[in-house]
Amino acid sequence: MTQFNEEMMIWQYALYHDKLDDYLEHASQLIIEWTDSLIDISLFKKAPHTFFRSELDFQIALYLLNDGLLPLNAQMILANAVLLGRFNLISRNIKCEMLKVSKEKKAGRPSEKAKFTRSKDVLKLLELGFPRSEAYEQVAVQYCKSTDTIRRAFERHIKSSKGLRDKLSHIYPRNNQ
């Protein structure tokens, strides 16, 4: 049976839960079981959740690792469990500072500033005498957008700005009341 002392985390955990004898005995049995050379590590590397039978086993493994008592087989499987858990968090886009997993930013809607800049570029081309379709086309190529996207954004911009409507009344005749 493994000797535990009061300075070890496993001892402190067991004492905190007021189950010193039960937890330490269970931890000793797990050390013996996990030291067994018959364990096929390749099976558990793919599915480490089958190695740790309960949440308590997993918790004890973490404390034993901290105390330097976790057998090598179990260390490898525990490391694999943490890696798989980390990949699971990444695939679900869940942030976890402790495991250095950050959320991937969503593309989201374009900023109003970007829309305004594109509309301003269309306006400059229209003032230079370009036809509307050609102005939309040039700005679309410049910003890697479709001409319809540029046209819709520009028309919305005109509709929302009375001063711009008045300014463009000779270039862009529309009834946008």
C-alpha positions, -999 to 999 in steps of 0.1 A, spaced: 0 0 0 12 34 -9 22 58 19 5 91 18 13 121 40 -5 153 51 14 175 26 1 156 -4 -29 169 -23 -47 136 -23 -45 136 15 -58 172 17 -87 163 -7 -96 132 13 -94 152 46 -116 180 32 -143 155 22 -140 138 56 -133 104 39 -96 101 46 -96 63 49 -120 56 20 -103 79 -5 -67 70 4 -76 33 2 -93 38 -32 -63 58 -44 -39 30 -34 -60 4 -52 -60 26 -83 -23 30 -82 -19 -8 -81 -45 -12 -109 -29 14 -131 6 1 -125 -5 -33 -139 15 -40 -171 -15 -57 -188 -31 -24 -196 -34 -19 -233 -26 18 -236 -35 20 -273 -71 13 -264 -73 40 -239 -55 66 -259 -84 67 -283 -111 67 -256 -95 78 -223 -130 82 -207 -132 44 -206 -100 42 -185 -113 64 -157 -145 47 -145 -158 77 -125 -154 113 -119 -137 104 -86 -111 82 -104 -103 111 -127 -100 135 -98 -78 111 -78 -56 107 -109 -51 144 -111 -42 146 -74 -18 116 -78 -2 133 -108 3 165 -87 19 144 -59 41 125 -83 25 92 -76 5 85 -108 19 56 -128 33 63 -163 5 44 -181 -21 65 -163 -1 97 -170 -1 90 -207 -39 83 -207 -46 114 -185 -26 136 -209 -46 122 -238 -78 129 -220 -68 165 -215 -58 168 -251 -91 153 -263 -110 176 -240 -91 206 -253 -99 196 -289 -135 192 -279 -136 227 -265 -119 241 -297 -144 223 -320 -174 237 -299 -158 271 -299 -158 273 -261 -133 295 -243 -111 280 -215 -83 302 -203 -67 274 -182 -63 252 -213 -53 282 -235 -84 277 -257 -98 310 -271 -131 315 -290 -129 319 -327 -143 352 -337 -174 352 -359 -173 370 -392 -203 391 -382 -219 420 -400 -197 446 -417 -191 477 -398 -210 509 -406 -176 525 -413 -168 500 -440 -202 505 -456 -198 542 -455 -163 540 -471 -176 519 -500 -205 543 -505 -182 572 -505 -160 556 -532 -191 550 -553 -201 586 -548 -167 599 -559 -169 578 -591 -204 591 -598 -192 627 -593 -164 620 -618 -190 611 -644 -189 573 -643 -222 555 -650 -238 539 -619 -232 503 -631 -195 510 -638 -190 528 -605 -206 498 -586 -184 474 -606 -151 492 -598 -159 495 -561 -170 458 -560 -137 447 -575 -118 470 -552 -135 455 -521 -140 420 -533 -178 423 -531 -205 416 -555 -219 446 -575 -254 439 -560 -240 442 -525 -223 475 -533 -255 488 -551 -278 479 -522 -255 494 -496 -252 526 -516 -289 529 -521 -296 524 -484 -270 550 -477 -286 575 -500 -321 567 -486 -309 573 -451 -291 606 -458 -313 635 -469 -283 657 -477 -268 631 -499 -302 626 -517 -303 663 -525 -267 663 -536 -272 634 -559 -306 644 -573 -291 653 -607 -269 622 -608 -291 597 -592 -327 606 -599 -350 586 -576 -380 593 -555 -366 584 -521 -389 602 -497 
